[in-house]
Amino acid sequence: MAADGECRAMPDAAALDNGSIDPEGDASLVLDVVRVDGGALVPVLAPGLGPGQHDLKLQVTDSQGSAALCDVQFVVEDQTPPTLAVPPAVSVTTCSSVETVLVGVASAVDNCAENLVPVGSVISKNGQPLNPPIPVINGQVGLGPGSYVVEWTVDDGSAATSPVTGHQTITVGAGIVASHAYYVRDRASVEDAQENPAAVLNSGSGITSIGGGAIVGPIVAGGNVSVGWDGYVHGDITAVGSVQVNEPGKHYGVIVPSTGVQLPSPPALPTFPPPANTDQWINPGNTLVLAPGSYGQVGVNGNPDPANSAVLVLSSGDYFFTNLYFNSAGLIVVAQPGTRLFVSGDVTYNTSIVAAVGSSELAPVVLGVSGGGALALYAPFVGTVIAPQRDLVVGTANGMIFRGSFFARSIDVTPVSTLVCDPAVGSPEPSTCGNGALDPGETDVDCGGPQCSGCADGDTCVQGSDCSSSVCISNLCQVPSCSDGVQNGFETGQDCGGSSCPACPLACNAFTYQAESMYHSTGNAWWQGGWNSYTNGYISATHNFSPGANTITVSAFGQQALGVLPHMRVTVGGVAVNPTAGVNVTTNGFNPYQFTFNAAGGPQEIRVIYDNDANGWFGDRNLIVRTVGVSCL
C-alpha cells in the first residue's frame, strides 16, 4: 500500500481478505486487522504504519462471536516522488574564457525522506551533449561563453519511485567578441575592470594577433593565432588554426587544439527607421538639446575653437542617424544614462561623450553601427559598441583607454591603447523596460520597441528587431529556424552551424606566415626582411589546413654560387608537394613560388627546405625566404 502524505498507511481489512467464509454459512462476518504484540491482539489504529514490511493478523468473527486468525504481511511503500525546485535561470557576462558561475542550489521535499540533497550537472553546451557532464559543486561551476543546461536530480531512495529531474538554463555572455579577426598591437593590452588580463575572444577564422609587449588573458580563436616577441598571454590558447608563440616563456598556459569555436552572437541592432527629422548641424557657441528620434546627419559646423564650443545634449532614449560626425575639439557631447546611438552610415568619433559640460567623466552610451567598413574610435569611449559587420579600431597609439563591451567583425587595439572589458558600464535600458507593464514603444510587456531588449518567442512584435530571434511573422516572435534568413539561436552562420542546423560551408583557412617568426633549423634574419638559410636546413610552421586543394606560396630569392641557383622543396606532414622535385630560386628579388596539394584537413607541418648549399672561395649560395602563404583553390 502507498504511504500517504505523512508517510503512513492504514491497513484495510477488506482489502487484505482473500475470501474468508464461515463453514456454518454465516454471511455476517466481521473482519479486523490486528497486530501481534507479545501474544496480545491489539487492533491497528491511526496513524497507521510507516514504510516497510509489517507482520499482521487478520481476525474474522461471525455473528456468534466465534473468531479465527490468519497471518498476513502488510507492505507500506513510499510511492510519492520528491518535489524538486530548481534555481532560476542565470545569465552572466564574462571577460575571461572561463567564468565561475553561481548557479544556486536546488531543493527537494518528500513525504518520507528527509534532508534530500539534489545533485546538479551541466549536461549540454549550445545544444550539444557534454560527455562527461560538468558537476555543480557548492552551487557554482566554471563555464566559458555559451548557453548551457544544468540537470538537477534527486532520489528519495524508494524502490517504488524513480529519480526526479529538473532543468535550469545558464547563459554566459562575453563582454568583448570579434567575429573575424582580432589584433592587439605592440604594447597594447586587453584587461578587465580590476586591471587583470582579460580574454581575447575571436569566433572567426581570421587571424588573432598579439603584438610585441602586448598583454592579454586567455585566447579563444576560430583561426590562427600569432603571439609576437615579448607578447604576454596569461591563460590557455584555444584555437582551431595554427598557434605561433615566439616566446613560449611568456605564455602562462597551454595550447589547446580545437575543432570549432562557438561564442555568443552580438546583440541585435534594431531596424533603422527613415529619418523623420532633418540634419542637425550645431554652430560654434550654440547648444543643441536633441530629443530621441530619427535624424539625418549630426555634427558641428566648421572647426570651432574649444573656447567657443558647440554643445550637443542627448537624453535617455534611442537616436538614429544616417551619419555621425563628432569631429572637432570644439564640440562637446553630453549624454544621460540610457542614451543609445544608432548609425547606418559614416561615423567620425574624435570627441568623447561626457556626463556634463566641463566634466571629464565619460558618459556610458550604446553605439550601434550597421553596414560594413571601418569604425574608428579616435577618442576615449565608455559603454557598448555593437558593430557586427564593421572593423573596429580603437585608439591612436597614444595610450587611450576604451571601457565597456565591444562586438565587431574585427577588433584592432592600436599600440599602447587599452581595451577594458567592463560590461557593468554599458548604458542601461530605461527603467520602464522592467516595470511589468506594457509601456508606450514596447511591443510586449517590458520588451521590444526601440528601447527594450528583444521579446521571447511567441511574444507580440511589429518587426524583427523586436524579437530576440530577429524574426517577426504575423506579429509574433518566431522560434529560430534553419531557414529564416538570419543568424539566430545557436547558429554559427546564417541558417547554418550550431546544434540543429546543417554545418556551415567550410571557409578557407588562409594565412601568411612571416619567415622570421617560423621555426628555423639554420640561418639568421635577413637585413632586408625575411630569413636567410645559409646552410642546408629548413624553416617550418604548423598550419590547420582546410580540406581540399591548397596552394602554398613561398616568397623567396636566391644568391647563386658557381653559377648554380639555390634549390627549394616544400613538404607537408613530411610528404613532398607539387612540384615534388622542388624549384630553383632566382636572384632577381623576391618572387612567388607556388606548391599545390590536396589536404585532408587538420593541422600539419609545412617545411620549406633548402638542400644544395655551397660556399667557399667561389662565393656563398643562400636561400632567403620572406613569407610562406597558404590559400585554397
C-alpha positions in Angstrom: 0.0 0.0 0.0 1.2 3.5 -0.8 2.2 5.8 2.1 0.1 8.9 2.4 1.4 12.5 2.6 2.6 11.9 6.2 4.4 8.7 5.1 1.9 6.4 6.8 -0.7 3.8 5.7 -3.7 2.3 7.4 -4.3 -1.4 6.7 -7.7 -2.1 5.2 -9.1 -5.5 6.4 -11.4 -5.9 3.4 -8.5 -5.3 1.0 -6.4 -7.9 2.8 -9.1 -10.6 2.9 -8.5 -13.4 0.4 -12.0 -15.0 0.7 -12.9 -15.6 4.3 -16.0 -17.8 4.8 -17.9 -19.4 7.8 -18.5 -23.2 7.4 -21.8 -22.7 9.1 -22.9 -20.4 6.4 -23.0 -17.2 8.4 -22.7 -14.4 6.0 -22.4 -11.6 8.5 -18.7 -12.0 9.1 -16.8 -9.1 10.7 -13.1 -8.6 9.6 -10.5 -6.9 11.7 -6.8 -6.4 11.3 -4.8 -6.9 14.5 -1.1 -6.6 15.3 0.8 -9.4 17.1 2.2 -7.7 20.2 3.8 -10.1 22.7 1.0 -12.5 22.2 -1.7 -9.9 22.8 -4.0 -9.0 20.0 -4.2 -5.2 19.6 -6.3 -3.6 16.9 -4.3 -1.4 14.4 -5.3 2.2 14.9 -4.3 5.5 13.3 -1.9 7.0 12.4 -1.2 3.8 10.6 2.1 2.1 9.7 5.3 3.5 8.2 7.2 2.2 5.2 8.4 -1.4 5.2 7.0 -4.9 5.9 4.7 -5.5 8.8 3.6 -8.9 10.2 -0.2 -8.6 11.0 -3.0 -11.0 11.7 -6.4 -10.9 10.1 -9.2 -11.7 12.5 -12.6 -12.8 11.2 -15.6 -13.0 13.6 -19.0 -14.5 13.0 -22.3 -13.4 14.5 -21.9 -15.8 17.4 -18.6 -14.4 18.5 -16.5 -17.2 17.2 -13.2 -16.0 15.7 -10.4 -17.2 13.5 -6.9 -15.7 12.7 -4.6 -15.8 9.8 -1.2 -14.3 9.2 -0.7 -11.6 6.6 2.3 -9.4 5.6 1.5 -5.8 5.0 3.9 -3.7 3.0 3.9 0.1 3.0 5.7 1.7 0.1 6.8 5.3 -0.5 5.3 5.7 -4.0 5.3 9.5 -4.0 8.4 11.0 -5.7 10.1 14.0 -4.2 9.1 17.5 -5.2 12.1 19.3 -6.8 12.6 23.0 -7.1 15.4 24.1 -9.4 17.1 27.5 -9.2 16.0 30.2 -11.7 17.8 30.7 -15.0 21.1 32.6 -14.7 22.6 35.0 -17.2 26.1 36.4 -16.7 28.7 38.2 -18.8 32.4 37.2 -18.6 35.6 38.9 -19.5 37.5 35.6 -19.4 37.5 32.3 -21.3 36.0 30.6 -18.1 33.7 32.2 -15.6 32.8 30.8 -12.2 29.0 31.0 -12.4 26.9 31.0 -9.2 24.1 28.8 -10.4 22.5 28.2 -7.0 21.3 25.0 -5.3 18.2 23.0 -6.0 15.9 22.0 -3.1 13.6 19.0 -2.6 10.9 17.8 -0.2 9.5 14.3 0.2 6.7 12.8 2.3 9.0 10.2 3.7 12.7 11.1 3.2 14.3 14.0 4.9 17.3 16.2 4.2 17.4 15.3 0.5 20.3 16.9 -1.4 19.7 17.3 -5.2 22.8 16.9 -7.4 23.4 19.2 -10.4 25.4 18.6 -13.6 25.9 20.7 -16.7 24.7 18.3 -19.4 24.8 20.4 -22.6 26.5 23.4 -24.2 25.0 25.2 -27.2 22.6 22.3 -27.6 25.3 19.7 -27.8 25.6 17.0 -25.0 28.6 17.2 -22.7 30.3 13.9 -22.0 31.1 13.7 -19.3 28.8 16.3 -17.7 30.3 19.0 -15.6 29.4 18.7 -11.9 28.0 21.7 -10.0 29.9 22.0 -6.7 28.6 24.1 -3.8 26.2 25.9 -6.2 28.9 27.0 -8.7 30.6 25.8 -11.8 33.2 27.1 -14.2 31.8 27.7 -17.7 33.0 29.5 -20.9 30.8 31.7 -23.0 27.8 29.8 -24.3 24.4 28.5 -23.5 24.1 25.6 -21.0 21.6 23.3 -19.4 22.0 22.1 -15.8 20.2 19.0 -14.9 19.3 18.6 -11.2 18.5 15.1 -9.9 17.1 13.9 -6.6 16.3 10.4 -5.4 14.4 9.6 -2.2 15.8 6.1 -2.0 12.4 4.3 -2.5 12.4 1.3 -4.9 8.9 2.4 -5.9 9.9 5.8 -7.3 12.3 7.0 -9.9 14.7 9.8 -9.5 13.2 13.2 -10.3 15.0 15.6 -12.6 14.6 19.3 -13.4 16.5 21.7 -15.7 18.0 25.1 -15.4 19.3 27.3 -18.2 22.6 29.2 -17.9 23.7 31.8 -20.4 27.3 33.0 -20.2 27.8 36.0 -22.4 31.1 37.6 -23.4 32.0 41.3 -22.9 34.2 41.6 -26.0 33.9 39.4 -29.1 35.2 39.7 -32.6 33.7 37.5 -35.3 36.5 37.6 -37.9 39.9 38.9 -36.7 41.4 40.4 -33.5 44.6 42.5 -33.3 46.3 43.6 -30.1 49.1 45.7 -31.3 52.5 46.3 -29.8 52.4 47.3 -26.1 48.6 47.4 -26.1 46.5 45.4 -23.6 43.1 43.8 -23.0 42.1 43.8 -19.4 39.1 43.6 -17.1 37.8 46.2 -14.7 40.2 45.0 -12.0 43.2 45.6 -14.4 43.7 41.8 -14.8 44.5 40.5 -18.3 41.2 39.7 -20.0 40.3 37.2 -22.6 40.7 37.7 -26.4 37.7 36.1 -28.0 37.5 35.7 -31.8 34.9 33.3 -33.2 36.0 33.9 -36.8 38.6 32.2 -39.0 40.7 35.3 -39.4 44.0 35.9 -37.5 44.2 36.6 -33.8 47.4 38.6 -33.4 49.1 39.7 -30.2 51.9 42.2 -30.8 55.3 42.6 -29.0 55.0 43.8 -25.5 51.2 43.3 -25.5 49.4 41.9 -22.5 46.2 39.7 -22.8 44.4 37.0 -20.9 43.3 33.6 -22.4 42.7 33.4 -26.1 39.9 31.6 -27.9 40.2 31.7 -31.7 38.4 30.2 -34.6 41.5 30.7 -36.8 45.3 31.0 -36.5 47.0 32.7 -33.5 50.3 34.6 -33.6 52.0 36.0 -30.5 54.9 38.3 -31.2 58.2 38.6 -29.4 57.7 39.9 -25.8 54.0 39.3 -26.1 52.4 38.1 -22.8 49.4 35.7 -22.8 48.0 34.9 -19.3 46.0 31.8 -19.9 45.4 29.0 -22.3 45.3 29.5 -26.1 42.4 27.6 -27.6 42.5 27.7 -31.4 41.1 26.0 -34.5 44.1 27.1 -36.5 47.8 27.1 -36.0 49.4 28.8 -33.0 52.7 30.6 -33.2 54.2 31.8 -29.9 57.6 33.4 -30.4 58.5 33.5 -26.8 56.9 30.4 -25.1 58.2 31.5 -21.7 55.8 34.4 -21.7 52.8 32.2 -22.4 51.4 31.3 -19.0 49.1 28.5 -20.1 48.8 25.6 -22.6 47.8 25.4 -26.2 44.5 23.6 -26.7 43.7 22.5 -30.2 40.0 22.8 -31.1 37.8 21.6 -33.9 35.4 24.6 -33.6 34.7 27.7 -31.6 31.2 28.9 -30.6 30.9 32.2 -28.9 27.7 34.2 -28.3 26.3 36.3 -31.1 26.5 40.1 -30.7 23.3 41.9 -29.6 21.0 42.6 -32.5 20.7 46.0 -33.9 17.2 47.5 -34.3 15.7 48.2 -37.7 16.7 51.7 -38.8 13.6 53.9 -39.5 13.9 56.5 -42.2 14.9 60.0 -41.0 11.8 61.8 -39.6 13.9 64.9 -38.9 16.4 67.0 -40.8 20.2 67.1 -40.5 21.4 68.6 -37.2 24.4 70.9 -37.5 25.5 72.9 -34.5 27.1 76.3 -34.8 30.0 77.3 -32.6 28.9 78.8 -29.3 25.4 77.2 -29.5 23.9 74.4 -27.5 21.5 71.9 -29.2 19.3 69.8 -26.9 18.2 67.0 -29.2 15.3 64.7 -28.3 15.4 60.9 -29.1 14.3 60.2 -32.6 15.4 59.5 -36.2 17.6 62.1 -38.0 19.8 62.6 -41.0 23.3 63.7 -40.2 24.6 65.3 -37.0 27.7 67.3 -36.5 29.3 70.7 -35.9 29.7 73.5 -38.5 33.3 74.2 -39.0 36.0 73.5 -36.5 35.3 75.8 -33.6 37.8 77.0 -31.0 37.3 75.0 -27.8 36.8 78.3 -26.1 33.7 78.8 -28.2 32.5 75.2 -28.3 29.4 73.9 -29.8 27.4 71.7 -27.4 25.2 68.7 -28.2 23.0 67.4 -25.3 21.5 63.9 -25.6 19.0 62.4 -23.3 17.9 58.8 -22.4 16.4 57.1 -25.4 17.2 55.9 -28.9 18.7 58.1 -31.6 19.0 57.1 -35.2 21.4 58.9 -37.6 22.5 58.4 -41.2 25.9 59.9 -40.4 27.5 60.9 -37.2 30.4 63.4 -37.1 31.9 64.1 -33.7 35.0 65.5 -35.4 36.1 68.6 -33.6 37.9 69.6 -30.4 35.4 72.4 -30.3 32.4 70.1 -29.9 31.2 68.9 -26.5 28.8 66.0 -26.5 26.8 65.4 -23.3 24.7 62.3 -22.7 22.4 61.0 -19.9 22.3 57.4 -18.8 20.2 55.3 -21.2 21.4 57.1 -24.3 21.7 54.8 -27.3 23.1 56.0 -30.7 22.5 54.0 -33.9 24.2 55.0 -37.1 23.7 53.5 -40.6 26.5 55.3 -42.4 29.7 57.2 -41.7 31.0 57.6 -38.1 33.7 60.1 -37.1 34.5 59.7 -33.5 37.2 62.2 -32.5 35.3 63.7 -29.5 34.4 61.7 -26.3 30.9 61.8 -24.8 30.9 63.3 -21.3 28.4 63.3 -18.4 28.2 67.2 -18.2 29.7 70.3 -19.7 33.0 71.0 -18.1 33.3 67.4 -16.8 36.0 64.9 -17.8 33.8 62.0 -16.7 32.8 59.9 -19.7 29.1 59.1 -20.1 28.3 55.4 -20.8 26.3 55.1 -24.1 25.4 52.4 -26.6 26.9 53.0 -30.1 25.3 50.6 -32.7 26.6 50.9 -36.3 25.2 48.9 -39.2 26.8 48.1 -42.5 30.3 47.2 -43.4 33.6 49.1 -43.5 35.8 50.6 -40.8 34.7 52.1 -37.5 37.4 54.1 -35.8 37.2 55.4 -32.3 39.9 58.1 -32.0 38.7 59.4 -28.6 38.2 57.5 -25.3 34.9 55.7 -25.1 32.8 54.2 -22.3 29.8 52.0 -23.0 28.8 49.4 -25.5 29.8 49.2 -29.2 27.6 46.9 -31.4 29.0 46.8 -35.0 28.6 43.2 -36.3 29.9 43.9 -39.8 32.4 46.7 -39.0 36.1 46.6 -38.5 36.6 48.4 -35.2 39.8 50.4 -34.5 40.3 51.9 -31.0 42.9 54.4 -30.2 45.6 56.5 -31.9 48.7 54.8 -30.5 49.0 57.3 -27.6 47.6 55.4 -24.6 43.9 55.9 -24.8 41.5 53.7 -22.7 38.3 52.2 -24.0 36.0 50.7 -21.4 32.8 48.6 -21.8 31.5 45.9 -24.1 32.6 45.7 -27.8 31.2 43.5 -30.6 32.5 43.8 -34.1 33.6 41.9 -37.1 37.2 42.7 -36.3 38.8 44.5 -33.4 42.1 46.3 -33.6 43.6 47.7 -30.4 46.2 50.2 -31.6 49.7 50.4 -30.0 49.8 51.4 -26.3 46.0 51.5 -26.2 44.0 49.7 -23.5 40.7 47.9 -24.1 38.9 47.3 -20.8 36.2 44.6 -20.7 33.6 46.0 -18.2 30.0 45.1 -19.1 28.8 46.8 -16.0 29.3 50.3 -17.6 27.0 49.6 -20.5 24.3 52.2 -20.9 21.2 50.6 -19.3 17.8 50.2 -20.7 15.2 52.6 -19.4 13.6 51.6 -16.1 10.2 51.1 -17.9 11.7 48.0 -19.6 11.4 46.2 -16.2 8.3 47.6 -14.6 6.0 44.7 -15.5 3.7 46.9 -17.6 3.2 47.4 -21.3 4.6 50.9 -21.9 4.5 53.1 -25.0 7.0 51.9 -27.5 7.1 48.3 -26.2 5.5 45.6 -28.4 5.0 43.3 -25.4 5.5 43.7 -21.7 9.0 45.0 -20.9 10.4 44.1 -24.4 10.5 45.1 -28.0 10.4 48.5 -29.5 13.3 50.9 -29.8 14.5 50.9 -26.2 13.9 47.5 -24.6 15.6 44.2 -25.3 14.1 41.7 -27.8 11.0 39.7 -26.9 10.9 36.0 -26.3 9.5 33.5 -28.8 5.7 33.8 -29.1 5.6 37.4 -27.8 4.0 40.2 -29.7 6.1 42.1 -32.2 6.0 44.6 -35.1 9.3 43.9 -36.8 12.3 41.5 -36.4 14.2 43.8 -34.2 11.5 43.5 -31.5 12.4 39.8 -31.1 15.4 38.0 -29.6 15.2 35.7 -32.6 15.1 38.7 -35.0 12.2 37.1 -36.8 8.6 38.5 -36.6 5.8 36.9 -38.6 2.2 37.8 -38.2 3.1 40.0 -35.2 4.5 37.1 -33.2 8.2 36.5 -32.4 9.3 33.2 -34.0 11.4 30.4 -32.8 14.8 30.4 -34.5 14.9 28.1 -37.5 17.5 27.0 -40.1 15.6 28.7 -42.9 14.6 32.1 -41.5 17.3 34.0 -43.3 19.1 35.4 -40.2 21.7 34.2 -37.8 20.0 33.5 -34.5 19.7 30.9 -31.8 22.9 28.8 -31.7 23.7 29.2 -35.3 27.4 30.0 -36.1 26.4 31.4 -39.5 23.2 32.4 -41.3 20.9 29.4 -41.1 23.9 27.0 -40.6 26.1 25.6 -37.8 25.3 25.2 -34.2 23.4 22.3 -32.6 20.5 21.9 -35.0 21.3 23.4 -38.4 23.4 22.0 -41.2 27.1 22.6 -41.0 28.2 25.9 -42.5 30.3 25.8 -45.6 34.0 25.4 -44.8 35.9 28.6 -45.1 39.4 28.5 -46.4 41.8 28.8 -43.5 44.2 31.1 -45.4 47.2 32.6 -43.6 50.6 34.1 -44.4 53.5 33.3 -42.1 56.4 35.7 -41.7 59.6 33.7 -42.2 61.2 35.4 -39.2 58.5 34.1 -36.9 58.7 30.5 -38.1 60.9 27.7 -36.7 64.4 27.7 -38.1 66.9 24.8 -38.2 69.6 27.1 -39.5 70.3 30.7 -40.7 69.6 34.1 -39.4 67.3 37.1 -40.1 67.9 38.9 -43.4 68.7 42.6 -43.3 66.0 43.4 -45.9 63.4 41.3 -44.2 62.9 37.5 -44.3 65.1 34.6 -43.2 68.5 33.6 -44.7 69.2 29.9 -44.8 73.0 29.9 -45.4 73.4 26.2 -44.9 71.2 23.3 -45.7 68.1 23.2 -43.5 64.5 24.3 -43.3 62.0 26.7 -41.8 58.6 25.3 -40.6 55.2 26.1 -39.2 52.2 24.1 -38.3 49.1 25.1 -40.2 45.5 23.9 -39.8 44.6 23.1 -43.4 41.1 23.3 -44.8 40.1 20.1 -46.7 40.6 20.1 -50.4 43.0 21.8 -52.8 45.5 24.1 -51.2 48.3 26.3 -52.5 51.5 27.2 -50.6 53.2 30.3 -51.9 56.7 30.9 -50.9 58.1 34.4 -51.4 61.9 33.9 -51.9 65.0 35.0 -53.7 68.4 33.3 -54.1 72.1 34.0 -54.1 73.9 31.7 -56.5 77.4 30.2 -56.4 79.4 28.5 -59.2 76.6 29.5 -61.5 74.1 27.3 -59.6 70.9 28.7 -58.1 69.7 27.7 -54.6 67.2 24.8 -54.7 64.0 24.7 -52.6 61.4 22.0 -51.8 58.2 22.1 -49.7 56.8 19.2 -47.7 53.5 18.9 -45.8 53.5 16.4 -43.0 56.8 15.0 -44.3 55.5 14.4 -47.8 56.8 16.4 -50.8 54.1 18.5 -52.5 53.9 19.5 -56.2 56.3 20.2 -57.8 57.8 17.4 -55.8 61.2 17.9 -57.3 61.3 21.4 -56.0 62.3 24.6 -57.7 65.4 26.7 -58.4 65.1 30.2 -56.8 66.2 33.1 -59.0 68.4 36.0 -57.9 66.3 38.9 -59.2 64.5 39.9 -56.0 61.7 38.2 -54.1 59.3 36.2 -56.3 56.4 33.9 -55.5 56.9 30.1 -55.9 53.7 28.0 -55.7 53.3 24.4 -54.5 50.0 22.6 -54.6 48.4 19.6 -52.9 45.1 18.1 -51.7 44.7 18.3 -47.9 42.6 16.0 -45.8 42.2 18.9 -43.4 43.6 19.5 -39.9 47.0 20.6 -38.5 50.1 19.6 -40.4 53.7 20.8 -40.5 54.9 22.9 -43.5 58.6 22.7 -44.2 60.4 24.9 -46.7 63.7 23.0 -47.3 67.0 24.4 -48.7 69.1 21.4 -50.0 72.0 22.5 -52.2 74.2 24.8 -50.1 77.7 25.6 -51.2 80.3 28.2 -50.1 83.9 28.8 -50.4 86.4 31.0 -52.4 83.9 30.9 -55.2 81.1 32.5 -53.2 78.2 31.6 -51.0 74.9 30.1 -52.1 71.9 31.1 -49.9 68.1 30.9 -49.9 66.2 33.9 -48.4 62.5 33.4 -47.6 60.3 36.3 -46.7 56.8 34.8 -46.3 55.0 31.4 -46.6 51.3 31.8 -47.5 48.6 29.2 -47.6 45.4 29.6 -49.7 42.7 27.4 -51.1 42.0 26.8 -54.8 
